[in-house]
Amino acid sequence: MSLPLAILLVALGGILLGTFSLPVTRTPNWKFEHIWFVGSLLALLVIPWPIVFFTVPDVGALYASVPPGVLIAVILSGVAWGIGGIFWGRGIEALGMALGVSLMMTLITVFGSAGPLAIFEPEKFATTGGLALVAALGIMVAGVVVIAIAGSQRAAEQAGTSAAVTTTAKPKAAFVVGLVFAIISGILSAGVNFGFVFGSPLAQKATEAGIPPFATGFAIWSLVFSANFGINAIYGLWMMIKNGTLGGLFADAKPGYWLGALFMGTAWPGGVIIYGIGAGGMGPFGPYVGFPMMLLVSILAGNAAGALTGEWRGTSAKPRRLMVGGIVVLGAAFVLLGYSNQLLSAR
């Protein structure tokens, strides 16, 4: 795979992952647990496994060909991602698409990119490529901080002008809770990339078995998705039973809600799978460099989705200028990430 095509696929995966949670904010008659349960069911179980069985013949034999520790590491990565995903939805619900996606993606970037590299190839940090990667991550974090400030100013302005807000204490408390959710989600959601890295022996065995290059990562994602679904299904059902909202899953639904869940169900796994194909095509350091590139595009896509759905309506020019400045900084980080991949891959 050519490098431009690989980067394009990574970016496409980022767009899907930056927008898949949009239905969380567009289904007012449903509770959070409704949309999250249905979306997770489609995204993590119903859609991925048929793809695996169609593209990976005798997947059971493939799993048996690697040490059990590989499978355990991949599954535990999915569990961490699942817990992070629950808090992801809560963070989006509390902070909105623009600020929520930006903040959580920053933390996922740091832990999901630098973390695996520090574990598997720490010596690379001392090379020119490693230093370029660290610099790119630093620039990316700075850009997201600017975007987060812009989002915070937007929230403050809208809270001050909303007729529904009678005190400043309630929105402030909700904002703090949203930040806590976002931090937890950002740390644990990095498990999705750890699963990809830990599962590299599976991809190697799939290649040796003659499975097409685009499908070698599907056996990894199926385990990660299933572990993630286990967490989300238990949480969603528990919340519906606890809150007495199980009946509302159908009674309060509108046709568009099911379409929103279907969008979640396809965009969520689709983004991860397409990212995996692109990262694999970037070379041996694709999982380390491609991951922040994908997340960077996710941030831009999440903010664009927030803007298009009216999250920035009625705000002044100052937070809007900050947002544009943050986007420019993220663009510089994207270019530097691509350059760092070239340096790291050079022998």
C-alpha positions in Angstrom: 0.0 0.0 0.0 1.3 3.4 -0.9 1.9 5.8 2.0 -0.6 8.5 0.7 -3.3 5.9 0.5 -2.5 4.6 4.0 -2.7 8.1 5.4 -5.9 8.7 3.6 -7.4 5.6 5.2 -6.2 6.6 8.6 -7.9 10.0 8.1 -11.2 8.4 6.9 -11.1 6.2 10.0 -10.7 9.4 12.1 -13.7 11.1 10.4 -15.9 8.1 11.3 -14.6 7.9 14.8 -15.0 11.6 15.4 -18.7 11.6 14.4 -20.0 8.1 15.4 -21.3 9.4 18.8 -23.3 12.2 17.2 -26.6 10.4 17.7 -26.1 10.6 21.5 -27.0 14.3 21.3 -29.8 13.8 18.7 -32.2 11.4 20.4 -33.9 13.4 23.1 -36.7 11.0 23.9 -34.3 8.2 24.6 -32.1 8.0 27.7 -28.4 7.7 27.3 -28.5 4.0 28.1 -30.9 3.4 25.2 -28.9 4.8 22.4 -25.6 3.5 23.8 -26.9 -0.1 24.2 -28.4 -0.3 20.8 -25.5 1.4 19.1 -23.0 -0.9 20.9 -25.0 -4.0 20.0 -24.8 -3.2 16.3 -21.2 -1.7 16.4 -19.5 -4.3 18.5 -21.3 -7.6 17.9 -23.8 -7.7 15.1 -21.7 -6.1 12.4 -18.1 -7.1 13.1 -18.4 -10.9 13.5 -20.0 -11.6 10.2 -17.2 -9.6 8.6 -14.6 -11.8 10.4 -16.2 -15.1 9.5 -16.5 -14.0 5.8 -12.9 -12.8 5.5 -10.9 -15.0 7.9 -11.5 -18.7 7.3 -11.2 -20.9 10.4 -10.7 -18.0 12.8 -10.7 -20.5 15.7 -7.5 -22.2 14.4 -6.0 -18.7 14.0 -6.6 -17.9 17.7 -5.2 -21.3 18.7 -2.0 -20.6 16.8 -0.9 -17.8 19.1 0.1 -17.9 22.8 -2.9 -17.5 25.2 -1.2 -14.4 26.6 -1.7 -12.6 23.3 -5.5 -13.2 23.4 -5.7 -12.2 27.0 -3.9 -8.9 26.4 -6.1 -8.2 23.4 -9.3 -8.9 25.4 -8.2 -6.9 28.4 -7.5 -4.0 26.0 -11.1 -4.3 24.8 -12.4 -4.3 28.3 -10.5 -1.1 29.1 -11.8 0.5 25.8 -15.3 -0.6 26.8 -15.1 1.1 30.2 -13.6 4.2 28.5 -16.4 4.1 25.9 -19.1 4.4 28.6 -17.4 7.5 30.0 -16.9 8.7 26.5 -20.7 8.9 25.9 -21.2 10.5 29.3 -18.5 13.1 28.5 -20.1 13.9 25.2 -23.5 14.2 26.9 -22.1 16.6 29.5 -19.6 18.7 27.5 -21.0 18.5 23.9 -19.4 17.2 20.8 -16.8 19.9 20.2 -15.2 20.1 23.7 -15.9 16.5 24.7 -14.3 15.0 21.6 -11.3 17.4 21.8 -10.5 16.7 25.4 -10.9 13.0 25.3 -9.0 12.6 22.1 -6.0 14.4 23.6 -5.7 12.0 26.5 -6.2 9.0 24.2 -3.5 10.3 21.9 -0.9 10.5 24.6 -1.6 7.2 26.2 -2.4 5.3 23.0 0.6 6.5 20.9 3.5 7.2 23.3 2.4 4.4 25.7 2.9 1.4 23.3 6.1 2.9 21.9 7.5 3.3 25.4 6.7 -0.3 26.2 7.8 -2.0 23.0 10.5 0.2 21.5 11.6 2.9 24.1 14.9 3.4 22.4 13.1 5.1 19.5 12.4 8.1 21.6 16.1 9.0 21.4 16.1 9.0 17.5 15.2 12.0 15.3 11.9 10.3 14.3 11.1 9.7 18.0 11.8 13.3 18.9 9.7 14.4 15.9 6.8 12.2 17.2 7.1 13.7 20.7 7.1 17.2 19.2 4.1 16.4 17.1 2.2 15.1 20.1 3.1 18.2 22.1 1.9 20.5 19.3 -1.3 18.4 19.0 -1.9 18.7 22.8 -1.4 22.4 22.5 -3.9 22.7 19.7 -6.5 20.7 21.6 -5.9 22.9 24.7 -6.7 25.9 22.6 -9.8 24.2 21.2 -10.9 23.2 24.8 -10.6 26.8 25.9 -12.7 27.9 23.0 -15.3 25.2 23.9 -15.3 26.3 27.5 -15.9 29.9 26.5 -18.7 28.8 24.2 -20.3 26.9 27.0 -20.0 29.9 29.4 -21.5 32.2 26.8 -24.4 29.9 26.1 -25.1 29.2 29.7 -25.2 33.0 30.4 -27.7 33.6 27.6 -29.9 30.5 28.0 -33.3 31.2 29.5 -33.3 27.6 30.9 -30.4 28.3 33.1 -31.5 30.0 36.4 -28.2 29.7 38.3 -24.5 29.4 37.4 -23.9 26.6 39.9 -25.7 23.8 37.9 -23.9 24.3 34.6 -20.5 24.6 36.4 -21.1 21.4 38.3 -22.2 19.6 35.1 -19.0 20.9 33.4 -16.8 19.6 36.2 -18.5 16.2 36.1 -18.1 16.1 32.4 -14.3 16.8 32.7 -14.0 13.9 35.1 -15.8 11.6 32.7 -13.6 12.8 29.9 -10.4 12.1 31.8 -11.4 8.6 32.7 -12.5 7.9 29.1 -9.3 9.4 27.6 -7.1 7.1 29.6 -9.0 3.9 29.3 -10.0 4.3 25.7 -6.4 4.2 24.6 -6.9 0.4 25.1 -8.2 0.2 21.5 -4.6 0.9 20.2 -3.0 -1.3 22.8 -5.2 -4.1 21.5 -3.9 -3.5 17.9 -0.3 -3.5 19.1 -0.7 -6.5 21.5 -2.5 -8.4 18.7 0.3 -8.0 16.1 1.2 -11.8 16.4 -2.4 -12.6 15.3 -2.0 -10.3 12.2 1.4 -12.0 11.4 -0.2 -15.5 11.6 -3.1 -14.3 9.4 -0.6 -13.1 6.8 1.2 -16.4 6.9 -2.2 -18.2 6.4 -2.7 -16.2 3.2 -5.4 -13.9 4.4 -5.6 -10.7 2.4 -3.6 -7.8 3.8 -6.7 -5.7 4.4 -8.3 -8.4 6.6 -5.3 -9.5 8.7 -6.4 -7.2 11.6 -10.1 -8.3 11.6 -9.4 -11.3 14.0 -7.9 -8.7 16.4 -10.8 -6.3 16.2 -13.4 -9.0 16.7 -11.9 -9.8 20.1 -11.5 -6.2 21.1 -15.0 -5.4 20.0 -16.6 -8.3 21.8 -14.8 -7.4 25.1 -15.9 -3.9 24.6 -19.5 -5.0 24.0 -19.6 -7.1 27.1 -18.9 -4.0 29.2 -21.3 -1.8 27.3 -24.1 -4.4 27.3 -23.9 -5.0 31.0 -23.8 -1.3 31.7 -26.7 -0.4 29.4 -29.0 -3.2 30.7 -28.1 -2.3 34.3 -28.9 1.4 33.7 -32.2 0.6 32.1 -33.3 -1.8 34.9 -32.0 0.6 37.6 -33.8 3.6 36.1 -36.9 1.7 35.1 -36.4 2.8 31.5 -36.2 -0.6 29.8 -39.7 -0.2 28.3 -38.7 3.2 26.8 -36.3 1.5 24.5 -39.2 0.9 22.2 -42.0 3.0 23.6 -40.1 6.3 23.4 -38.2 5.5 20.1 -38.8 7.3 16.8 -37.7 5.9 13.4 -34.9 8.3 13.2 -33.5 7.0 16.5 -32.9 3.5 15.0 -31.2 5.1 12.0 -29.0 7.0 14.5 -28.1 3.7 16.2 -27.4 2.1 12.9 -25.0 5.0 12.1 -23.2 4.4 15.4 -23.2 0.7 14.6 -21.4 1.2 11.3 -19.3 4.2 11.8 -17.8 3.0 15.1 -16.4 -0.3 14.0 -15.9 1.0 10.4 -13.6 3.8 11.7 -11.5 1.4 13.8 -11.2 -1.2 11.0 -10.3 1.4 8.3 -7.8 3.0 10.7 -6.2 -0.5 11.3 -5.8 -1.1 7.5 -4.3 2.3 7.0 -2.0 2.1 10.0 -0.8 -1.3 8.8 0.0 0.2 5.4 2.1 3.0 6.9 4.8 0.6 7.9 6.2 -0.9 11.1 5.6 2.3 13.1 2.1 2.9 11.7 0.3 2.0 15.0 2.4 4.6 16.9 2.2 7.4 14.3 -1.1 6.6 12.6 -3.0 6.5 15.8 -2.5 10.2 16.7 -3.1 11.1 13.1 -6.4 9.3 13.2 -7.3 11.0 16.5 -6.4 14.4 15.2 -8.8 14.0 12.3 -11.4 12.7 14.8 -11.0 16.0 16.7 -11.5 18.0 13.6 -14.5 15.9 12.5 -16.1 16.1 16.0 -15.8 19.9 16.0 -17.2 20.1 12.5 -20.1 18.0 13.5 -20.7 20.1 16.6 -20.7 23.3 14.5 -23.0 21.8 11.9 -25.5 20.7 14.6 -25.7 24.2 16.1 -23.4 23.9 19.1 -21.7 27.2 18.3 -24.9 29.1 17.5 -25.1 32.5 19.2 -21.4 32.6 20.3 -19.1 35.6 19.9 -16.1 36.0 17.6 -13.5 35.4 20.4 -14.2 31.6 21.0 -14.7 31.1 17.2 -11.2 32.6 16.6 -9.7 30.4 19.2 -11.3 27.4 17.6 -9.9 28.3 14.2 -6.4 28.9 15.7 -6.6 25.5 17.4 -7.5 23.8 14.1 -4.5 25.4 12.4 -2.2 24.1 15.1 -3.6 20.6 14.7 -3.0 20.8 11.0 0.7 21.5 11.7 0.8 18.5 14.1 -0.7 16.3 11.4 2.1 17.2 8.9 4.8 16.6 11.5 3.3 13.3 12.4 3.6 12.2 8.8 7.2 13.3 8.7 8.0 11.4 12.0 6.7 8.2 10.4 9.1 8.6 7.5 12.0 9.2 9.9 11.1 6.3 12.2 10.7 3.9 9.2 14.0 4.9 7.7 16.7 2.3 8.3 
